[in-house]
Amino acid sequence: MTETKLNPSSESEFGYGQLFGVLLRRWAWITCAVSIGLAGGVYVAMNQRPTYVSSMQLIVEPNFDQDLREEDLTGVSNLRVSDTDYATQLNLMRSDQFIEQTVDKLQKQYPDLTVAAARASFSLERVVEKDPKIPVFTRIFEATYIDSDAVRSQKFLETIKQIYLNYNQQKQSERLERGLRHVNERLSNTRDNLERAQAALEQFRQTQNLIDPSQQAQATVEALNQIQANQRQLVTELSSTKSRYEILQQQLALSPQSAIMAARLSQSSRIQGLLTTLQQTDLDLAKRRILFTDQDPETQRLIEQQKTELTELQKAISSITQQSAAEVDPSMMALLQLGAVDLKLVADLIETDAKLKSLDVQWQNLQDMESQLRKTINNYPSLIAEYDRLQPSVEIERNTLKQLLVQREQLSAELARGGFNWDIVVQPTLGAPIGGSAIRYIMMGGVVGLFLGGILAFIRESMDKVVHTSDDLKRQVPLPLLGILPSRPTRRFPLPTGGAGIIPVGKLHPELADSSLIQTIVSPHFRESLDLIANSLQLLPKERAPQVIAITSGLAGEGKTTLTMGLALSFARMNQHVLVIDADLRRSGIQRELGLNFQGGLSTYLQGCPGNRPTHRLDFDGKYVDVLPAGESLHDPITLLSSPWFERLLKKSKELYDIILIDTPPILGMADSLKIGAACDGTVLVTRLDKITQPELNEVLSVLSPIHVLGVVANGGRDHSTRYTSYGNAAYVAAQSDF
């Protein structure tokens, strides 16, 4: 036989159907809890004392929103913005000190009022503006007080209101006074610091003879730049003057005295002639020297010629001046032909010489001034550093002093004004009655009872391991659900002997026809369910279509015998030749229900008496079902079921019958069904809902895993009891009505 892997399937998601089923199964628990809740609601409604609530509203605003800005309070440690934080204000106003003071003031008028009771009845919350998108917290706090006395609830809020206002005024004054005292202390310290800084700066200026080193350093640098510019200009002028002086000296080559003497000689024709020749030579030599050095041959020749002519000229001059040729000044040679131009050159030479000496003096003065200014500039970095250290201190202290003066003025004005940041918006109202009516408490009790009943129902359901519905069975068993049998009828009624839609049982023995088993399998709602199961078995693929089918269950009393006989009748009505073998050799159900003879039967055949195999034929109006009873009960039937006679019986029966149905003992605790199922083509498991538990079902599947299981049948489906009685079964319905 084919081995079937049977593993319990995983739990599926909990759905509304399961929820509804749980509520229906546990309706008693829910009803009891609801009843208790309603009773509790009635009790509370009858014993509820009247209560009253009084309320008032306060607005809490930052004290300096309009008078001071946050930056104006820099350095004033006691005036932080966190003092107006609403969470802090709310916790402060909820503190016990206010409740204790209120209770003390009301103690004479209400001696029974205690701090603990007042704390429990008093509440203070921030009012929230309900915005569709984002809730907006307002600056308004709402205080409420609940009491059994309407007047006392209002009186309590009026008293605590006055305590709030007094406390707020006192704290505001203290805070402002502390802030002013702090500012005055800082003012005194700042003035002292400012005087010291100014004295140090004044001493520095007097010592260094400076007002602002940075500005004076800049002026000195500018003066140095001017001197350097003058130097550059003087250098240019000096260079030009020197060049002119050199040119004039080159042109005259004599001192002024020598030039005068040369002028006298310029009258001599002989000297003029010699001089003209010499000048021409000098001119040629000067031109040559512009392009060439004295080492040039041509230049050497001109130099020699110049010397010769100069010697002749010196001899002529010597003869006129009565001086030897060696004593004659060579520069006079260029001044022997002085005219108006020469005289002008002599005058220019003298003037240029004087100017050159003047420029030399100016240059020396500029050099001295530059040196002095550079020394002064080198001293400025240290002076500027010292000044930069002293001057900011003065400015900082001066600015701090100004700020503190402004703060003191503002705080003084606020102190004189004595403003509040707690104020009353809505005065305490007279206590209004609260609490629900009797109907409200009863309804609340019912809702609470329903809720608790649901919880108890689900707790009981979670502890309950019984399989209640076919859906639970499908989730638990990984086998095809072949069908669902309705609940067995609880009353007995006579079956008709014929008619449309009714199975005739007139040919059965009267006692047999009146048995509960026969009544069950021929009833319309049961018959239709059995026909569906039979069709499901016949519609299996031909290669898997079973001929020998074992019917078993996990526990006794789950309906395997009823299913066996019902399927036999359904197959017979389908023109199948059917044999029912009662293989429950321990406690036969078929034999007992049908009242068959205990002599002979299967047990006798398996003991080796093949000739003694009496079968009983049940006639349902020409539809026959052969039944092989179990025979005598045995204590150890496994030995007989393991004998070759059982296999021979099945082999022989296959030749004679189309369908062979075997009613077996329960699976759990016995090996009979497993042995019988191994010899059959397939096994059908029947399970009674509301009886077998999930652990037992898991054990059954584990035991059946070695054999081929065709499917499972759910027995006891509540919703299948009357599904088919109203369609096409009028005669049977009429029979039930008549009964």
Buried (B, 14 or more C-beta within 10 A) or exposed (E): EEEBEBEBEEEEEEEEEBEEBBBEBBEEBBEBBBBBBBBBBBEBBEEEEEBBBBBBBBBBBBBBEEEBEEEBBEEBEBBEEEBBEBEEBBEBBBEEEBBBBBBEBBEEEBEEBEEEEBBEBBBBEBBEEEEEEEEEEBBBBBBBBBBEBBEBBBBBBBBBBEBBBEBBBEBBEEBBEBBBEBBEEBBEEBBEBBEEBBEBBEEBBEEBEBEEBBEBBEEBBEBBEEBEEBBEEBEEBBEEBBEBBEBBBEBBBBBEEBBBBBBEBBEBEEBBEBBEBBBEBBEBBEEBBEEEEEEBEEBEEBBEBBEEBBEBBBEBBBEBBEBEBEEBBEBBBBBBBBEEEBBEBBEBBBEBBEBBEEBBEBBEEBEEBBEEBEEBBEEBEEBBEBBEEBBEBBEBBBEBBEBBEEBBEBBEEBBEEEBBBBBBEEEBBEBEEEBBEEEEBBBBBBBBBBBBBBEBBBEBBEEBEBBBBBBBBBBBBBBEBBBBBBBBBEEEEEBBEEBEBBBBBEBBBEEBBBBEBBBBBBBBBBBBBBBBBBEBBBEBEEEEEBBBBBBBBBBBEBBBBBBBBBBBBBBBBBEBBBBBBBBBBBEBBBBBBBEBEBEBBBBBBBBEEEEEBBBBEBBBBEBBBBBBBBBBBBEEBBEBBBBEBBEEBBEEBBEEBBBBBBBBBBBBEBBBBBBBBBBBBBBBBBBBBEBBBBEBBBBBBEBBEBBBBBBBBBBBBBEBBEBBBEEEBEBBBEBBEEE
